[in-house]
Amino acid sequence: MDKKLFLWMTSLILAFFSCNNDTNVPSNEEENVTGETSELFVVTRALGIEDMQAFEGKDIKSFNVETGEITFKNLAYSDICGSLVFDQKLAFYIDDELLFTASAVGSFSSRMINDLVFYYDGGRMYLKDGYPVFDHLSDPSRIAEIIRERQEAAAKRQPAWDRFISYLDENNLLTDETSEVPENNGGGEDTPVVPPIYDLSATITVATEGGEYPSTVFIGKSIRSFNPETREIIFDGSNILANLNQLAPIPMNVFREGSSLFDATVIASDKPQTVNDLVFFIEVKKQNGYYYGNEFKYYLLDGYPGLDEVANRNEAEELRQENAQKRKAAWDTFIGYLNGEGKIVIK
C-alpha cells in the first residue's frame, strides 16, 4: 500500500474515534449546567420491621458540628424513631450510597455504645461519637479505652462523615448556635407518640426531661421460647430493652398487632415489691456493683413475690386468681400467638 495512502487512512480512523469520544463523554461544563444536586435521606431499621424513611435533607433545620446537635423544621424525635426499639439504627444515605449508620439511644438508657449514635436528651437531638457522654460514665477508669475505641470508629467513617458535612454546608445547614428546647417533645399537644405496630410487642413509658416517651421492651420475633408451666420467657441474644431492670418498677403494656392485650408491672429481684397482678419479673445477678445481662432471667408471673412469702396468703391468692380470670381472653390470645409461632416449650 502507498505510504501516503496508509497515513491518510490512519488519520481518518483516529479522527472518527476522537469525534465519538467527544460526543459520548460530556465535559465538566455540561455536567454542571444540568442543575442536579445530591439528595440526603435517612431510614430507620430494626429487628422485625421493614426500613422506614425517617427524614430527608430538606427536613433538617441546622447541624452544629461542635456540639453535634441536629435540629429539624417540623419533626420531633418521636416522628423520626417512633417508639425507641432495641438495636434501632438510622442509616444515612446520599443518593443511593450508604454513608454510615447511627444507633438510636435515649438519655434514660445506660447502654454503652462506642460508635456513632443518634442521641435524644431533654427535647434535643444529637449525632455523637458514642454513648453515654463522658459526664455520665459510671466507670471513669475506662475513659482512655473508650476514647480510643470511639476515635477508631470515627476515623473509619471520616470520608463518609466529610461528605455528610459537605452536603450540609452546601445547603447552608451548618450553625454554631444552640437550639431552644422544644415543648411537648417537639410534637405539640395534639401529636401523640404512637409505637410502631408489630405482630406482638411490649412497651414501657419512660419519663425524661423532655416529657414521657414510649420505648419498646421486646417484640414477638425476639422471643425464643415461653414455658407456660414455669412462665419463663427466653429471648434471642440481647433482643430486649437494655438495662430494663434499672427502670423497675415500671408499668409495661403488651400489644397484639397494635391492640392492647394486657398490662404488667416490670419488677426486678433486686428491687422487690408486692404486686398481686401480672408482673414481668427480672431475675438479676449483681457482682461488684455491676449487672450481668447474660445472666438475667425473665418471667411472666401472676404476682410477686411467691404466695409463701406474702403476709396474707389467702387474700393475695384470691386477688391473683381474680385478676388472672379478667385477662384470660387476652392471655389465651398471647399463648395462641406463641403457639402458632412454635415458641411454646414445656420441659
Order of alpha helices (4+ residues) and beta strands (2+ residues): alpha-alpha-beta-beta-beta-beta-alpha-beta-beta-beta-beta-alpha-alpha-beta-beta-beta-beta-beta-beta-beta-beta-beta-beta-beta-alpha-alpha
